[in-house]
Amino acid sequence: MSSEAENAPSSSGAAMLNQPIVMDCGTATIKAGFAGGTKPKITVGTKVGRAKHQRVMPGGALEEKNNEPAVAWGKKSSSGITSYFVGSKLDEHRGAFLLEHPMERGSVVDGGWDAMELYGSIFTPNRI
């Protein structure tokens, strides 16, 4: 026989679902965490990469590591779907990517909004 208290969501779990996410978008890094936290949960470089060639990367080379996003977003273009990449894999495989820096001196540059939208979609409560 179970009680209602056992079946109710934990107060810490329910509070975490309603906790706002705070993002600090800087020129070099983007930091994200929950409001009220003492430090960011995730810090990633602001640079974004697009593969120079389709299917360049060997299977599994861009898988996520330590909850850090690798392949994050695809945008349909006239030539097909362009995948954008963020995180440490950009440095490990930098020769395979065209790098974009969407922020300059604390502001989003012309043409940088697509890349900045990427960060809004990957910093979710499940990832942080």
N, C-alpha and C positions, 0 to 999 in steps of 0.2 A: 504494500500500500504506500503510494507516494503522496507527498504533500504538495500544495501549490508552490511553496517556497523552493522546493527542489527543482520544479519545472520552470520557474521564472528565470529570465536571463540574469546573469550576475550584474551587479550594479557597476562594476568596473568595465565589463564588456559593453554594456548599454551606454555608459558614459563615453567610451572610446568611439562608438559609432556616431555619436552626436558632436564630437570634438572637432572644431574647425581646423583646417590645415592652413598653415602659414608658409608662404613661399617668399624667399628673399632672392630676387633675380639680380645678380651682379654681373659685371663685365666678364669676369673669369669663372665664377662658380654660381650655381643655384643651390640654395639650401632650402630644405623643407622639413617640417615637423609639425607637431600638434601645438595649438595655442596653449600657453601656460607651461610648456616644457622648458627645461633649463638649457637645452642645446638642440640643434637640428638632428633629426634622425637620419637624413640622407644629405650628402653633399656631392654634387656631380659637376663636371666641367660644363660650361655654357656652350662649348662648341658642339656642332652637329655635323654628322657625316652622311654623305650619300654615296652608295657604291658606284665606282667608276664604270664597272661592267656588270651586267646581269650574271648571276650565278658564279661569281668569282670566288666566294668563300666556301671552303670545304665544309661538309656537313658537321654541324655542332660547333663550329669555330666561334659563333657569335651567341652562344647560349648565355643565359643569365648566370651571374656568379654573385653570391652573397647578397641577394635581393637587389642588385644593381641592374637596371634595365640595360639591355643590349639592343635588340631589335624592338623598336617601340611604335612605329607609326608608318603607314603607307599612304601616299597621296596619289590619286589618279592624275596622270598627265597625258598629253597627246601621244607620247611614246610608250605608254603603259603605266604601271604602278611604280612609283619611286619610293623606296624604303629609306627612312631616316634612322640613323643610329646615334646613340649617345652612350657615355660611360667609358670605362677603362679599355674596352675593346677597341676604341678608336685609336688609342696610342699603340696598342699591340699590333694592329693591322693598318697603320696609318697610310701605307702606300696604296691600299685598295680603295681609299675614300677620297672624295672631294669634300674638303672641310669648309664649313660656313661658321662664321662668328656672328650670331644674330644680335649681340649687344656690343655697344661701343660707348665708353664713358658713361655708363649707367643708363643708356637709352637704347631702345630697339632701333636698329638701322632699317633703311628702306629694304623691303624684301625679306625682313627677318621675322615677320609675324607667323609664317607657316612653321618655322622652327620653334618659336616660342609657344605656339599652340601645343606642340609635342609635349612640352614639359607639363602643361596643364592636364594633359590626358594620362601621363604616367605617374604623377604624384597623387595617388589615391590612398584612402585609408588602408587598403589591403597591402600596398607596397611600403607604406611608412609604418 
